[in-house]
Amino acid sequence: MAQQTSDKVIEVTLVKSAIGYSTRQKNTVRALGLRRLGQTVQHQDTPVIRGMIDKVSHLVEVNE
């Protein structure tokens, strides 16, 4: 199975603190590169990144 590279870039912004949520969710937020509230990072639109966003969708906001 060939892996496709996506040219599409998405912006992920941390809009709610991960305090009070599981360590797993905190680690997912960190793995996305988010450290503080309001911070925005850019990622390639891949299934892996989309899966991470789905797991913490209540904490982040996505712009395409």
N, C-alpha and C positions, 0 to 999 in steps of 0.2 A: 504494500500500500504506500503510495507516494504521499509525502507530506507537502501541503501547499503553503507557500509563504504569502501572507496577506499584506498588502500595501496600506490597508486601512488602519488608521491610528485612532484610538479612543482615549479620552481623558477621564480619569477617575479622581474624584474629590472626596475626601473624608469629611462627612457632614455631622457625624455623631461619634462620641467617644466610645472606645471599646471597653472602658472600665465597667465592670459588672457582668461582662460576657465571658464565655469560656476561653481558656488559654488557647484552644485551637483557633477560635475566631480572631483573637489578638494576634496570633502568629500569622494568620492569613492576611490580615491588614498590613502587618510588617513586611510580609513577602511581596505585597503589591508595591512596597516602597513608600508607604504612608506613615509618617511619624507624628504629625500634629494636625489638629482640627483646621479645616480650610485649605490644607495642602492639596495640590493637584499634581498628578503625575501622568505621563503619557505612556501607553503600551500599544504594541501591535495587537490587532484584533484576532486572537487565536482562541481555539476551544479551551486551552488550559487557562488562559486569563479570564475568559467568560465564566468558566466553572468557579474560579476563585471569587469573582464578583458575585455570582449567584449565592455563594455561601455567606457573604457578608453584605447582601443587598440592602439590609436595613441600616447599615452604617455608612454606605457610600452612595454617591451620585455619579452617573455615567453620561458623558456627552460624546457624541460620535462626530 
